[in-house]
Amino acid sequence: MSMRLLILALWGLSLAASAQEQSPPTSDALRHPGWSYGVQAFGGRGTTGIPPIPGFPSRHAGNYGAELHLARVLTEQRGEGWMRGTLEFDVNLIPVDMYVVRGRQYYVGGFEAIAPRWNFTKHRGRVVPFAGAAGGLLFSAQKFPPGDTANANFTVAIDLGAHVFTKRRQSLDVTTRLHHLSNAGMGRFNPGVPLALQVLIGYTWY
């Protein structure tokens, strides 16, 4: 009887240990310092030509592209209530970003070197909302927006989104972004893209 009890006890302990190994939420990767990397595709629409370039009235611009990102969660969880979370810093490489204006395509590429993000980690589970900002620089062979503008533009963005963990160290990422593009006076005219709405879909490994 004692041997049976011992076997049952060992079996129960093994089940408990197995359950403990599986019990941590899949989003734990965002609750502690660590590296991550991933890819994203995006698309959106904005308005160019404010103020308008002479001969080029205001018009809408479609925007499509892809980017690679490298990120690190810098802190353990901080804060109380719904603000509890971790601070993350991202660096994004944008190899291709296409703007379509009146049926004509303009290709730019560059990077976002300043991209802080706050992960809201209060609720333990598969979904982790986040809010962030980003700033960078885009270059093009042709001047963009078209006209007497510039071959380089600065970008500023505000992001709201969520990581949806598909595995313990992998997540599907969905982001809504408000995006601004401007040459900051480097060209004779600076119509930029005052405001664009973009949707980003990505995947991240931790």
N, C-alpha and C positions, 0 to 999 in steps of 0.2 A: 504493500500500500504506500509506504514512504517513497519507494522508487517511482511509483506512478505519480505521486504528488510532485516529486522533484521534476519529473519530465514535463508534467503539466505546467509547473511554475516556470521552467526554462522556456517552454513554448510560448507562454504568456508574455515573458520578458522579451522574447525575440519579436513577437507581434507588436509590442509596445515600442520597441526600438525602431522597428520598420515604420510604424505610424509616425514617430517623431521625425524620422528622416524625410517623410513626405509632407509633414504638417506645415513647415514654413511656407508662407504665401509666395507665389511665384514672382511677386514684385519686390522681394527683398533686395535685389540688386541695386535698387534706387534708394535704399535706406542707409547705405554705408558708402564710404569713399571707394571709388573704383573706376576703371576705364570702360568705355564702350565705343563701338564704331558701327556705321550703318550707311545706308543709301536711301535717297528720297527722290521721288518724281513730283513735279508740281505743274500747276496750270492756273491761269487766272485772267483777269481783264482789268484794264485801267484806262485812264484818260490822259492823253498827252496834249501838249500845246497850250499850257497856261503859265505865263502869258503866251499868246500865239506868236509863232515866227511869221514875219511878213510873207504872204503867199502860201502859208501852211496853216489853215485854220485848225481849231481844236478838233481832235478825233480820238476814237477809241483804239486801244492797242491790246491785242491778245498776247499772252505770255505763257511759254511752255519751256520746261527744262528739267534738269536732273542735277543732283549734288551728292557729294560724299561728305560724311561728317565723322569727326573724332571728338570724343567728349570725356570729361571726368567729373564725377560727383566729388565735390571738394570737402563736404562736411558730413558729420553725423546729423541725425534729425535735430532740428531746432524749432522753437516756438511752441505755442499752445493752441488748442482748438483747431478750427479749420485751416489756420495758417501753418500748422506744423508741417515741416518738410525739410528738404535738403537743397543746397545750392549746387548747381551744375554749371560748368563752363564748356561751351562747344566752339570748335573751329570747323568751318564748312568750306569745302572746295567746290566751285561751280564750273565744271568743264564746258557745259553748254547751256545757254539760256537764249531762247529765240523769242523775239518780239515780232508780231505781225501787224503792220500798219497799212491800211488800205490795200490789202492783198500782197504787200511786199514784205519779205522776210529780212530781219536784221539779227545777226548772231553776235552775242557777247559772251564773255566768260570772266571769271574772277574768283573772289573769295569773300568770306565773312570772318574776319579775325576777332571780332568782339561779339560774343553771343552768350550772355549769361541767361540762366534759366532756373526757375524755382519749381521743384517737384512737390506736389501736395500729397504727402504720404500718410496722413492721419488714418485713413480707412485702409485696413489691410485686405488686400484682395488682388485681383488680376488687373484692375484699371487704376492708373495713376495719372490724374490731371496735371497739367503744368502750364506755366505762363512764362514768357521770356521776351527778350529783345535781341536784335542783331544789327550789326553795322559792318559795311564792307565796301568793296570797290569792284567795279565791272569795267572791262576793256573791250573795245570793238575795233575791227579793221575799218569800218565805215563810221562816220559821225552819227551819233544817235542821241536823241531823236533826229530825224533827217533835217538838214538845213545847216546853217552856220553855227554849229553847236560845238561838240567836243567828242573825242574818242574815248574818254574815260568818264565814268559817273560814280558818284557815291550813293550808297543805299542805306536806308534805315527801315527797320521792320519791327512790328509787334506781333507776337505769336500767342495763340491760345490753342491748346490741344490736349491729347491724352495718349499715354502708352497703354496698349492692351496686350498683356503678356500671353503669348501663345505657349511658351515653355518657361522653365524657371529662369533662364538667362537669355531669352529672346522675346522681342515685343514687336507688334505691329503698331505703327505710329500714325496718328491722324492729326493734322494741324490746320487751323485757319489763320491766315496771315494778312495783316494790313501792311502794304509795302510802298515805300517812297523812293524815287530815283531822281537825282539831280547832279548836274556837273559843277555846282557851287561857283558858277561864274568863270569857269576855265574857258568857256567858249563865248563868242559874241552874244549868243542867245542861250537862255537856260530854260527851255520849256519843261524838260524833265517828264516824269510820270508822277504827278503830285500824289495820286492815291490809286493803288491797285488792290484788289481783293484776290488772294491766292488760296488754293487748297493744296496741301502737301500730303502725300501718302508715302510712308517709308517703312523700313524694317531695321531693327537694331539688335546687335549681339553684345552681350555683357561679359 
